[in-house]
Amino acid sequence: MKASAPGKIILFGEHAVVYNRPALAVPVNQVHVDVAVSESDQPGIWIHAPNIDLLSDLAALPPDHPIGSVILKTVQHCGVSPLPTLSLTIESSIPVAAGLGSGAAVSVAIIRALSTFFSHPLIDDQINKLAFETEKLHHGAPSGIDNTVITYNMPVYYIKGQPIETFKPGQPFTIVIGDTGVPAPTKDSVADVRRLWLRDSNRFDSIFNEVAQISTMARHFIESGRPQLLGELMDHNHELLRQMTVSSPELDTLVYAARKAGAPGAKLSGGGRGGNMIALVNADSAKTVAKALITAGAIRTIVTEVK
Ligand code: PMV
């Protein structure tokens, strides 16, 4: 039994989404996690994840290990008892800790593969809830946007605690993702923003409100087939993220390099301080912008179409 899950990227609204403001995220199908489950003649549940050098029996993993935990939760949810003997292979082309949702994609692909293997396929809503439980082990207090966009594999307009809204672009558009190569745990930047918000909640709430307006307008432009209007919103959102203190010299360098190379807009994406940025491009400028990002220090670029 095999299942896959895509990567994801946040277009607008990161950090503000933790404070119940809307954010937009889209799947990135150029990178994915593939999970294969098969019966095994060795006792136990064997997990092989070559990308993270993991080859272990489930019983030997610590209880808060995200992979062990999502397997156990799925087994319990499907009412399988006693623990079956099987082997799980997890392969991923999603870079780890780079804001592309690798943790959530691993969870979603495992839940899909296992539940189907147990002849107990789950609906997206159930998969999303189980994946969210595991996200809490990665991030502490995640908004839930990663597991949602990856589960539904569609653009989402996400407000924490509200029914999920997927949407469809009126016209496809292209973005380039540039990776600073600087590892930056989302947990830390989220905790720092919380400290600053507690100190000056009026100022931060008004920044979050501006971000909320940007996300709402962006959805409108995307759905009505006017993606060329997103550039200005990206630039504005980046400025607000700078005010939240989550940009970094490396992110700013890539953002400015993309704009100089002809991108109508660019911003950091995700937790910030490192990780990825995104730039709006068109079919002609995608290559030039991707090249400019590499020259400016990006370790990797991904060109993806939002559709
Ligand atoms: O770093 P990423 O792509 O996992 O995104 C984090 C997004 C935040 O809004 C900063 C946190 C969250 O849980 O939504």
Residues whose N, C-alpha, C, O or C-beta is under 5 A from the ligand:
A	BS01	PMV	E14 H15 V17 V18 G99 L100 A141 P142 S143 G144 I145 T186 G270 G271
